[in-house]
Amino acid sequence: MPPLPFTPAPWDVLPRTVGGPMRPRALLDRIGGISPKVLNDALRRLEHNGLVERRRYAQAPPRVDYALTEAGTALLVPIRAMGSWAARHADTVLASQERFSTR
């Protein structure tokens, strides 16, 4: 997936956690263009809602991984459908926004 041109909401981060447990640095590399704080905030909201699981490992240095839960995996279907819709209708939406802003 390409980097996001805006500050991501948790729903933007969710599809990028596919592929098994990932460390925060790997997620930052996959997403691109966001700060560790923004990623952490999004992951915490996803964890709060039961969509990702945070796994802590008792190691030195400390290690944390994030993985999709069953609910998070199930949510990928409608998120991807919405992404497909957006790709198909982006020109129409942008043209409508332009017409609206010039009123």
LINNOR-V876706 format. One record per residue. N is the residue number from 0. RES is the residue in one small letter. OMEGA is omega in degrees with one decimal (NA if undefined). Layout:
# LINNOR-V876706
[[N & RES & OMEGA] [N & RES & OMEGA]]
This chain:
# LINNOR-V876706
[[0 & m & 178.6] [1 & p & 176.3] [2 & p & -179.2] [3 & l & -179.7] [4 & p & -177.2] [5 & f & 177.1] [6 & t & -174.2] [7 & p & 167.3] [8 & a & 178.2] [9 & p & -177.6] [10 & w & 176.8] [11 & d & -179.3] [12 & v & -173.1] [13 & l & -177.9] [14 & p & -178.3] [15 & r & 177.4] [16 & t & -179.9] [17 & v & 174.7] [18 & g & 178.4] [19 & g & -177.8] [20 & p & 179.8] [21 & m & 174.7] [22 & r & -179.6] [23 & p & -179.4] [24 & r & 178.3] [25 & a & 177.0] [26 & l & 177.4] [27 & l & 179.1] [28 & d & -179.0] [29 & r & -177.2] [30 & i & -179.7] [31 & g & 171.9] [32 & g & 176.8] [33 & i & -179.7] [34 & s & 175.0] [35 & p & 179.8] [36 & k & 179.6] [37 & v & 177.9] [38 & l & -179.5] [39 & n & 178.8] [40 & d & 179.8] [41 & a & 179.3] [42 & l & 178.1] [43 & r & 177.9] [44 & r & 177.6] [45 & l & 177.6] [46 & e & 178.9] [47 & h & -178.3] [48 & n & 175.3] [49 & g & -177.2] [50 & l & 171.7] [51 & v & 177.1] [52 & e & 177.5] [53 & r & 179.7] [54 & r & 177.3] [55 & r & 178.5] [56 & y & 179.8] [57 & a & -179.5] [58 & q & 171.9] [59 & a & -2.7] [60 & p & -179.9] [61 & p & -179.7] [62 & r & 177.9] [63 & v & 173.6] [64 & d & 174.1] [65 & y & 178.4] [66 & a & 176.4] [67 & l & 170.8] [68 & t & 176.4] [69 & e & 179.1] [70 & a & 178.4] [71 & g & 177.9] [72 & t & 179.5] [73 & a & -179.0] [74 & l & 179.8] [75 & l & -178.2] [76 & v & 179.0] [77 & p & 178.0] [78 & i & 178.9] [79 & r & 177.1] [80 & a & 178.2] [81 & m & 176.0] [82 & g & 177.4] [83 & s & 177.4] [84 & w & -178.7] [85 & a & 178.7] [86 & a & -179.4] [87 & r & -171.9] [88 & h & -176.9] [89 & a & -178.4] [90 & d & 179.3] [91 & t & -179.5] [92 & v & -179.6] [93 & l & 178.0] [94 & a & 178.5] [95 & s & 178.3] [96 & q & 178.6] [97 & e & 178.5] [98 & r & -178.7] [99 & f & -175.9] [100 & s & 179.4] [101 & t & 178.0] [102 & r & NA]]
